[in-house]
Amino acid sequence: MQIKIINKSTHNLPNYETIASAGMDLRANITEPITLKPLERTIVKTGLFIELPIGFEAQVRPRSGLAVKKGVTVLNAPGTVDADYRGEIGVILVNISNEDFIIENGERIAQLVIAKHERAEWIEVKELSETSRGEGGFGSTGVK
């Protein structure tokens, strides 16, 4: 699949690190470091603009290493870039650690996964079919 991209950042295009990688790292494209204090959130720009085909989305997901090592994650994970969005990709980062985190230019801050999606058509009804689970939710299927 080919996707049109404009790269206004000072970094190379995102790429897959291995043959089996689902996501590509997004890098911070900033002119000066950003200090993210504990429980603080900010939008970090990437300098990337994309044109997705209809029926696809780009999912902005946390990087597991950044989450486990620094306590920094994507707040609205996964963030969605819709096919009709033409603005710059920004990443909403949140620091859930007890220490300041400094975001440097070029820092790998998130990953981008391109995914196909369906559009639903609602069929309004008066009742739904029954299942053994029924209305059980929020942990109801776990072993007791």
N, CA and C atoms as an extended XYZ file, in Angstrom:
432
Properties=species:S:1:pos:R:3:atomname:S:1:resname:S:1:resid:I:1 pbc="F F F"
N         0.845       -1.174        0.000 N   MET     1
C         0.000        0.000        0.000 CA  MET     1
C         0.889        1.235        0.000 C   MET     1
N         0.538        2.207       -0.784 N   GLN     2
C         1.276        3.461       -0.834 CA  GLN     2
C         0.420        4.561       -0.221 C   GLN     2
N         1.053        5.406        0.587 N   ILE     3
C         0.363        6.506        1.259 CA  ILE     3
C         1.152        7.777        1.007 C   ILE     3
N         0.458        8.829        0.570 N   LYS     4
C         1.105       10.120        0.347 CA  LYS     4
C         1.472       10.736        1.693 C   LYS     4
N         2.687       11.322        1.761 N   ILE     5
C         3.157       11.942        2.996 CA  ILE     5
C         3.963       13.194        2.669 C   ILE     5
N         3.785       14.207        3.481 N   ILE     6
C         4.629       15.400        3.446 CA  ILE     6
C         5.435       15.384        4.735 C   ILE     6
N         6.749       15.511        4.605 N   ASN     7
C         7.634       15.490        5.760 CA  ASN     7
C         8.259       16.868        5.939 C   ASN     7
N         7.718       17.639        6.887 N   LYS     8
C         8.271       18.957        7.200 CA  LYS     8
C         9.166       18.885        8.431 C   LYS     8
N         9.460       17.667        8.872 N   SER     9
C        10.328       17.503       10.036 CA  SER     9
C        11.788       17.515        9.604 C   SER     9
N        12.661       17.466       10.580 N   THR    10
C        14.093       17.383       10.307 CA  THR    10
C        14.570       15.935       10.367 C   THR    10
N        13.631       14.989       10.333 N   HIS    11
C        13.950       13.572       10.504 CA  HIS    11
C        13.533       12.771        9.274 C   HIS    11
N        14.075       11.558        9.178 N   ASN    12
C        13.686       10.661        8.096 CA  ASN    12
C        12.222       10.262        8.249 C   ASN    12
N        11.650        9.742        7.178 N   LEU    13
C        10.278        9.234        7.238 CA  LEU    13
C        10.199        8.070        8.230 C   LEU    13
N         9.033        7.902        8.882 N   PRO    14
C         8.863        6.717        9.732 CA  PRO    14
C         9.040        5.464        8.884 C   PRO    14
N         9.595        4.420        9.491 N   ASN    15
C         9.762        3.166        8.760 CA  ASN    15
C         9.589        1.990        9.709 C   ASN    15
N         9.370        0.829        9.112 N   TYR    16
C         9.239       -0.405        9.887 CA  TYR    16
C        10.639       -0.888       10.241 C   TYR    16
N        10.877       -1.151       11.524 N   GLU    17
C        12.204       -1.563       11.977 CA  GLU    17
C        12.517       -3.012       11.634 C   GLU    17
N        11.485       -3.864       11.558 N   THR    18
C        11.702       -5.261       11.174 CA  THR    18
C        10.652       -5.655       10.151 C   THR    18
N        10.829       -6.782        9.525 N   ILE    19
C         9.902       -7.283        8.504 CA  ILE    19
C         8.519       -7.565        9.098 C   ILE    19
N         8.446       -7.846       10.404 N   ALA    20
C         7.174       -8.196       11.033 CA  ALA    20
C         6.589       -7.060       11.873 C   ALA    20
N         7.217       -5.885       11.877 N   SER    21
C         6.711       -4.760       12.675 CA  SER    21
C         5.355       -4.290       12.165 C   SER    21
N         4.437       -4.039       13.082 N   ALA    22
C         3.123       -3.495       12.717 CA  ALA    22
C         3.142       -1.975       12.702 C   ALA    22
N         4.007       -1.384       13.515 N   GLY    23
C         4.036        0.066       13.649 CA  GLY    23
C         5.375        0.664       13.260 C   GLY    23
N         5.321        1.970       12.993 N   MET    24
C         6.507        2.761       12.663 CA  MET    24
C         6.654        3.836       13.737 C   MET    24
N         7.864        4.065       14.201 N   ASP    25
C         8.078        5.070       15.241 CA  ASP    25
C         7.838        6.474       14.713 C   ASP    25
N         7.146        7.283       15.530 N   LEU    26
C         6.978        8.707       15.269 CA  LEU    26
C         7.983        9.450       16.142 C   LEU    26
N         8.594       10.489       15.586 N   ARG    27
C         9.595       11.263       16.315 CA  ARG    27
C         9.097       12.681       16.592 C   ARG    27
N         9.509       13.202       17.728 N   ALA    28
C         9.189       14.587       18.073 CA  ALA    28
C         9.908       15.511       17.106 C   ALA    28
N         9.190       16.487       16.588 N   ASN    29
C         9.775       17.503       15.720 CA  ASN    29
C         9.584       18.846       16.411 C   ASN    29
N        10.518       19.166       17.289 N   ILE    30
C        10.401       20.362       18.131 CA  ILE    30
C        11.681       21.180       18.048 C   ILE    30
N        11.571       22.493       18.277 N   THR    31
C        12.738       23.376       18.184 CA  THR    31
C        13.506       23.442       19.492 C   THR    31
N        12.850       23.143       20.598 N   GLU    32
C        13.531       23.106       21.895 CA  GLU    32
C        12.906       22.016       22.747 C   GLU    32
N        13.674       21.458       23.703 N   PRO    33
C        13.136       20.382       24.541 CA  PRO    33
C        11.871       20.802       25.290 C   PRO    33
N        11.008       19.829       25.538 N   ILE    34
C         9.781       20.042       26.313 CA  ILE    34
C         9.910       19.229       27.591 C   ILE    34
N         9.701       19.877       28.741 N   THR    35
C         9.696       19.160       30.011 CA  THR    35
C         8.260       18.805       30.360 C   THR    35
N         8.026       17.518       30.475 N   LEU    36
C         6.698       17.013       30.823 CA  LEU    36
C         6.744       16.601       32.291 C   LEU    36
N         6.098       17.379       33.128 N   LYS    37
C         6.093       17.117       34.570 CA  LYS    37
C         5.132       15.967       34.898 C   LYS    37
N         5.245       15.366       36.086 N   PRO    38
C         4.329       14.289       36.472 CA  PRO    38
C         2.869       14.712       36.319 C   PRO    38
N         2.080       13.848       35.725 N   LEU    39
C         0.648       14.024       35.456 CA  LEU    39
C         0.336       15.148       34.470 C   LEU    39
N         1.344       15.680       33.819 N   GLU    40
C         1.140       16.717       32.817 CA  GLU    40
C         0.997       16.067       31.442 C   GLU    40
N         0.278       16.745       30.548 N   ARG    41
C         0.091       16.256       29.191 CA  ARG    41
C         0.376       17.385       28.211 C   ARG    41
N         0.750       17.007       27.000 N   THR    42
C         1.029       17.990       25.962 CA  THR    42
C         0.891       17.332       24.595 C   THR    42
N         0.703       18.159       23.584 N   ILE    43
C         0.701       17.669       22.209 CA  ILE    43
C         2.085       17.910       21.634 C   ILE    43
N         2.685       16.846       21.122 N   VAL    44
C         4.014       16.933       20.520 CA  VAL    44
C         3.849       16.762       19.013 C   VAL    44
N         4.305       17.743       18.271 N   LYS    45
C         4.192       17.718       16.813 CA  LYS    45
C         5.245       16.809       16.201 C   LYS    45
N         4.916       16.258       15.018 N   THR    46
C         5.827       15.339       14.325 CA  THR    46
C         6.361       15.896       13.011 C   THR    46
N         5.726       16.932       12.482 N   GLY    47
C         6.132       17.459       11.179 CA  GLY    47
C         5.643       16.627       10.011 C   GLY    47
N         4.753       15.665       10.290 N   LEU    48
C         4.260       14.758        9.248 CA  LEU    48
C         2.800       15.040        8.926 C   LEU    48
N         2.481       14.988        7.642 N   PHE    49
C         1.129       15.176        7.122 CA  PHE    49
C         0.878       14.026        6.154 C   PHE    49
N        -0.267       13.335        6.289 N   ILE    50
C        -0.515       12.171        5.439 CA  ILE    50
C        -1.876       12.251        4.755 C   ILE    50
N        -2.003       11.489        3.687 N   GLU    51
C        -3.269       11.360        2.954 CA  GLU    51
C        -3.586        9.878        2.845 C   GLU    51
N        -4.471        9.428        3.715 N   LEU    52
C        -4.859        8.018        3.741 CA  LEU    52
C        -6.002        7.757        2.776 C   LEU    52
N        -6.058        6.559        2.206 N   PRO    53
C        -7.228        6.211        1.397 CA  PRO    53
C        -8.448        6.006        2.297 C   PRO    53
N        -9.625        6.276        1.770 N   ILE    54
C       -10.863        6.026        2.525 CA  ILE    54
C       -10.915        4.542        2.874 C   ILE    54
N       -11.335        4.249        4.098 N   GLY    55
C       -11.377        2.871        4.572 CA  GLY    55
C       -10.170        2.512        5.427 C   GLY    55
N        -9.250        3.480        5.609 N   PHE    56
C        -8.064        3.261        6.433 CA  PHE    56
C        -7.962        4.364        7.468 C   PHE    56
N        -7.289        4.052        8.560 N   GLU    57
C        -6.965        5.028        9.594 CA  GLU    57
C        -5.513        4.817        9.985 C   GLU    57
N        -4.917        5.820       10.578 N   ALA    58
C        -3.600        5.680       11.189 CA  ALA    58
C        -3.825        5.745       12.691 C   ALA    58
N        -3.373        4.726       13.398 N   GLN    59
C        -3.533        4.667       14.851 CA  GLN    59
C        -2.227        5.095       15.509 C   GLN    59
N        -2.304        6.100       16.377 N   VAL    60
C        -1.150        6.573       17.136 CA  VAL    60
C        -1.165        5.841       18.466 C   VAL    60
N        -0.155        5.014       18.685 N   ARG    61
C        -0.106        4.152       19.865 CA  ARG    61
C         1.129        4.437       20.705 C   ARG    61
N         1.070        4.074       21.984 N   PRO    62
C         2.252        4.254       22.843 CA  PRO    62
C         3.398        3.355       22.403 C   PRO    62
N         4.596        3.756       22.753 N   ARG    63
C         5.770        2.892       22.617 CA  ARG    63
C         5.935        2.176       23.943 C   ARG    63
N         6.024        0.866       23.913 N   SER    64
C         6.088        0.094       25.156 CA  SER    64
C         7.330        0.426       25.975 C   SER    64
N         8.466        0.647       25.332 N   GLY    65
C         9.689        0.975       26.055 CA  GLY    65
C         9.577        2.285       26.806 C   GLY    65
N         8.995        3.290       26.176 N   LEU    66
C         8.815        4.589       26.818 CA  LEU    66
C         7.841        4.478       27.991 C   LEU    66
N         6.820        3.665       27.822 N   ALA    67
C         5.829        3.487       28.881 CA  ALA    67
C         6.430        2.788       30.098 C   ALA    67
N         7.132        1.688       29.878 N   VAL    68
C         7.642        0.913       31.007 CA  VAL    68
C         8.869        1.562       31.650 C   VAL    68
N         9.738        2.178       30.853 N   LYS    69
C        10.969        2.752       31.397 CA  LYS    69
C        10.777        4.137       31.976 C   LYS    69
N         9.894        4.940       31.373 N   LYS    70
C         9.749        6.346       31.775 CA  LYS    70
C         8.358        6.717       32.276 C   LYS    70
N         7.366        5.837       32.118 N   GLY    71
C         6.012        6.160       32.554 CA  GLY    71
C         5.338        7.192       31.672 C   GLY    71
N         5.729        7.255       30.403 N   VAL    72
C         5.160        8.213       29.452 CA  VAL    72
C         4.395        7.426       28.399 C   VAL    72
N         3.165        7.852       28.130 N   THR    73
C         2.310        7.110       27.218 CA  THR    73
C         1.445        8.065       26.397 C   THR    73
N         0.756        7.523       25.420 N   VAL    74
C        -0.183        8.295       24.603 CA  VAL    74
C        -1.503        8.345       25.364 C   VAL    74
N        -1.988        9.541       25.645 N   LEU    75
C        -3.158        9.717       26.496 CA  LEU    75
C        -4.431        9.145       25.891 C   LEU    75
N        -4.661        9.350       24.622 N   ASN    76
C        -5.898        8.888       23.976 CA  ASN    76
C        -5.645        7.636       23.148 C   ASN    76
N        -4.885        6.716       23.701 N   ALA    77
C        -4.448        5.545       22.943 CA  ALA    77
C        -5.588        4.600       22.608 C   ALA    77
N        -5.699        4.153       21.358 N   PRO    78
C        -4.940        4.732       20.263 CA  PRO    78
C        -5.608        5.995       19.737 C   PRO    78
N        -4.801        6.967       19.418 N   GLY    79
C        -5.306        8.161       18.739 CA  GLY    79
C        -5.591        7.798       17.294 C   GLY    79
N        -6.586        8.399       16.716 N   THR    80
C        -6.970        8.073       15.348 CA  THR    80
C        -6.722        9.245       14.413 C   THR    80
N        -6.037        8.968       13.304 N   VAL    81
C        -5.903        9.927       12.208 CA  VAL    81
C        -6.847        9.432       11.122 C   VAL    81
N        -7.900       10.200       10.852 N   ASP    82
C        -8.896        9.826        9.852 CA  ASP    82
C        -8.394       10.099        8.435 C   ASP    82
N        -8.996        9.423        7.479 N   ALA    83
C        -8.582        9.539        6.081 CA  ALA    83
C        -8.794       10.938        5.512 C   ALA    83
N        -9.701       11.717        6.083 N   ASP    84
C        -9.933       13.066        5.550 CA  ASP    84
C        -9.184       14.154        6.323 C   ASP    84
N        -8.343       13.789        7.285 N   TYR    85
C        -7.549       14.765        8.040 CA  TYR    85
C        -6.285       15.097        7.263 C   TYR    85
N        -5.993       16.371        7.114 N   ARG    86
C        -4.809       16.797        6.367 CA  ARG    86
C        -3.852       17.623        7.216 C   ARG    86
N        -4.125       17.762        8.498 N   GLY    87
C        -3.241       18.533        9.372 CA  GLY    87
C        -2.033       17.723        9.812 C   GLY    87
N        -1.185       18.390       10.571 N   GLU    88
C         0.023       17.753       11.091 CA  GLU    88
C        -0.337       16.714       12.142 C   GLU    88
N         0.341       15.576       12.099 N   ILE    89
C         0.129       14.551       13.114 CA  ILE    89
C         0.764       15.028       14.410 C   ILE    89
N        -0.057       15.089       15.452 N   GLY    90
C         0.413       15.433       16.785 CA  GLY    90
C         0.143       14.266       17.714 C   GLY    90
N         0.972       14.122       18.731 N   VAL    91
C         0.854       13.020       19.678 CA  VAL    91
C         0.569       13.600       21.057 C   VAL    91
N        -0.543       13.171       21.681 N   ILE    92
C        -0.870       13.624       23.034 CA  ILE    92
C        -0.145       12.708       24.017 C   ILE    92
N         0.920       13.235       24.599 N   LEU    93
C         1.691       12.465       25.575 CA  LEU    93
C         1.302       12.867       26.986 C   LEU    93
N         1.339       11.898       27.905 N   VAL    94
C         1.089       12.156       29.318 CA  VAL    94
C         2.178       11.458       30.120 C   VAL    94
N         2.618       12.115       31.163 N   ASN    95
C         3.643       11.570       32.050 CA  ASN    95
C         2.949       11.055       33.304 C   ASN    95
N         2.877        9.741       33.452 N   ILE    96
C         2.221        9.170       34.635 CA  ILE    96
C         3.251        8.677       35.656 C   ILE    96
N         4.498        9.129       35.490 N   SER    97
C         5.539        8.790       36.463 CA  SER    97
C         5.607        9.873       37.534 C   SER    97
N         6.536        9.707       38.455 N   ASN    98
C         6.750       10.699       39.519 CA  ASN    98
C         7.901       11.639       39.209 C   ASN    98
N         8.478       11.514       38.007 N   GLU    99
C         9.640       12.317       37.644 CA  GLU    99
C         9.377       13.086       36.359 C   GLU    99
N        10.043       14.251       36.222 N   ASP   100
C         9.972       15.007       34.979 CA  ASP   100
C        10.510       14.153       33.834 C   ASP   100
N         9.947       14.334       32.653 N   PHE   101
C        10.447       13.672       31.452 CA  PHE   101
C        10.740       14.746       30.423 C   PHE   101
N        11.941       14.748       29.889 N   ILE   102
C        12.335       15.753       28.909 CA  ILE   102
C        12.246       15.138       27.518 C   ILE   102
N        11.429       15.762       26.677 N   ILE   103
C        11.254       15.322       25.290 CA  ILE   103
C        12.229       16.119       24.432 C   ILE   103
N        13.106       15.413       23.742 N   GLU   104
C        14.100       16.044       22.876 CA  GLU   104
C        13.658       15.945       21.424 C   GLU   104
N        14.150       16.850       20.585 N   ASN   105
C        13.895       16.761       19.159 CA  ASN   105
C        14.419       15.415       18.647 C   ASN   105
N        13.604       14.711       17.886 N   GLY   106
C        13.997       13.414       17.334 CA  GLY   106
C        13.669       12.234       18.226 C   GLY   106
N        13.215       12.495       19.453 N   GLU   107
C        12.849       11.414       20.382 CA  GLU   107
C        11.722       10.581       19.784 C   GLU   107
N        11.845        9.266       19.895 N   ARG   108
C        10.772        8.372       19.440 CA  ARG   108
C         9.675        8.424       20.503 C   ARG   108
N         8.525        9.011       20.152 N   ILE   109
C         7.489        9.300       21.143 CA  ILE   109
C         6.253        8.420       21.040 C   ILE   109
N         6.065        7.768       19.910 N   ALA   110
C         4.862        6.941       19.707 CA  ALA   110
C         5.105        6.072       18.489 C   ALA   110
N         4.145        5.218       18.207 N   GLN   111
C         4.217        4.446       16.968 CA  GLN   111
C         2.933        4.639       16.179 C   GLN   111
N         3.046        4.494       14.874 N   LEU   112
C         1.928        4.687       13.962 CA  LEU   112
C         1.623        3.373       13.272 C   LEU   112
N         0.371        2.931       13.382 N   VAL   113
C        -0.077        1.698       12.743 CA  VAL   113
C        -1.163        2.064       11.735 C   VAL   113
N        -0.999        1.618       10.503 N   ILE   114
C        -2.014        1.850        9.468 CA  ILE   114
C        -2.974        0.667        9.517 C   ILE   114
N        -4.276        0.949        9.636 N   ALA   115
C        -5.259       -0.128        9.797 CA  ALA   115
C        -6.476        0.110        8.911 C   ALA   115
N        -6.967       -0.966        8.346 N   LYS   116
C        -8.215       -0.930        7.579 CA  LYS   116
C        -9.372       -0.949        8.578 C   LYS   116
N       -10.439       -0.270        8.253 N   HIS   117
C       -11.601       -0.285        9.149 CA  HIS   117
C       -12.887       -0.376        8.331 C   HIS   117
N       -13.934       -0.764        9.010 N   GLU   118
C       -15.266       -0.864        8.394 CA  GLU   118
C       -16.126        0.304        8.854 C   GLU   118
N       -17.144        0.616        8.095 N   ARG   119
C       -18.155        1.598        8.509 CA  ARG   119
C       -19.420        0.828        8.828 C   ARG   119
N       -19.964        1.096        9.994 N   ALA   120
C       -21.158        0.379       10.442 CA  ALA   120
C       -22.420        1.081        9.957 C   ALA   120
N       -23.418        0.284        9.747 N   GLU   121
C       -24.756        0.813        9.450 CA  GLU   121
C       -25.667        0.297       10.554 C   GLU   121
N       -26.264        1.212       11.308 N   TRP   122
C       -27.122        0.835       12.430 CA  TRP   122
C       -28.442        0.263       11.926 C   TRP   122
N       -28.900       -0.801       12.574 N   ILE   123
C       -30.225       -1.367       12.344 CA  ILE   123
C       -30.941       -1.299       13.681 C   ILE   123
N       -31.860       -0.377       13.803 N   GLU   124
C       -32.549       -0.178       15.074 CA  GLU   124
C       -33.578       -1.277       15.286 C   GLU   124
N       -33.508       -1.942       16.459 N   VAL   125
C       -34.410       -3.039       16.795 CA  VAL   125
C       -34.957       -2.823       18.207 C   VAL   125
N       -35.907       -3.649       18.606 N   LYS   126
C       -36.502       -3.565       19.952 CA  LYS   126
C       -35.796       -4.464       20.954 C   LYS   126
N       -35.135       -5.534       20.452 N   GLU   127
C       -34.413       -6.426       21.363 CA  GLU   127
C       -33.251       -7.072       20.621 C   GLU   127
N       -32.294       -7.589       21.402 N   LEU   128
C       -31.116       -8.241       20.859 CA  LEU   128
C       -31.175       -9.730       21.167 C   LEU   128
N       -30.456      -10.536       20.390 N   SER   129
C       -30.429      -11.970       20.655 CA  SER   129
C       -29.759      -12.235       22.000 C   SER   129
N       -30.154      -13.334       22.638 N   GLU   130
C       -29.620      -13.669       23.947 CA  GLU   130
C       -28.349      -14.488       23.811 C   GLU   130
N       -27.442      -14.320       24.795 N   THR   131
C       -26.207      -15.102       24.866 CA  THR   131
C       -26.030      -15.601       26.291 C   THR   131
N       -25.103      -16.531       26.499 N   SER   132
C       -24.859      -17.022       27.857 CA  SER   132
C       -24.252      -15.927       28.735 C   SER   132
N       -23.567      -14.990       28.158 N   ARG   133
C       -22.971      -13.881       28.923 CA  ARG   133
C       -24.018      -12.848       29.303 C   ARG   133
N       -24.937      -12.592       28.418 N   GLY   134
C       -25.977      -11.599       28.685 CA  GLY   134
C       -25.409      -10.209       28.892 C   GLY   134
N       -25.803       -9.546       29.980 N   GLU   135
C       -25.371       -8.181       30.252 CA  GLU   135
C       -24.119       -8.117       31.115 C   GLU   135
N       -23.517       -9.255       31.414 N   GLY   136
C       -22.319       -9.270       32.259 CA  GLY   136
C       -21.158       -8.556       31.592 C   GLY   136
N       -20.539       -7.660       32.297 N   GLY   137
C       -19.403       -6.912       31.772 CA  GLY   137
C       -18.456       -6.524       32.883 C   GLY   137
N       -17.423       -5.810       32.539 N   PHE   138
C       -16.443       -5.285       33.506 CA  PHE   138
C       -15.922       -6.371       34.431 C   PHE   138
N       -15.323       -7.397       33.843 N   GLY   139
C       -14.717       -8.469       34.624 CA  GLY   139
C       -15.617       -9.648       34.896 C   GLY   139
N       -16.813       -9.646       34.341 N   SER   140
C       -17.769      -10.719       34.652 CA  SER   140
C       -17.392      -12.062       34.040 C   SER   140
N       -16.498      -12.076       33.051 N   THR   141
C       -16.150      -13.347       32.410 CA  THR   141
C       -14.922      -14.005       33.039 C   THR   141
N       -14.291      -13.343       34.004 N   GLY   142
C       -13.105      -13.898       34.652 CA  GLY   142
C       -13.422      -15.000       35.628 C   GLY   142
N       -12.392      -15.765       35.986 N   VAL   143
C       -12.541      -16.855       36.966 CA  VAL   143
C       -12.726      -16.229       38.342 C   VAL   143
N       -13.674      -16.780       39.097 N   LYS   144
C       -13.961      -16.216       40.415 CA  LYS   144
C       -13.258      -16.984       41.486 C   LYS   144
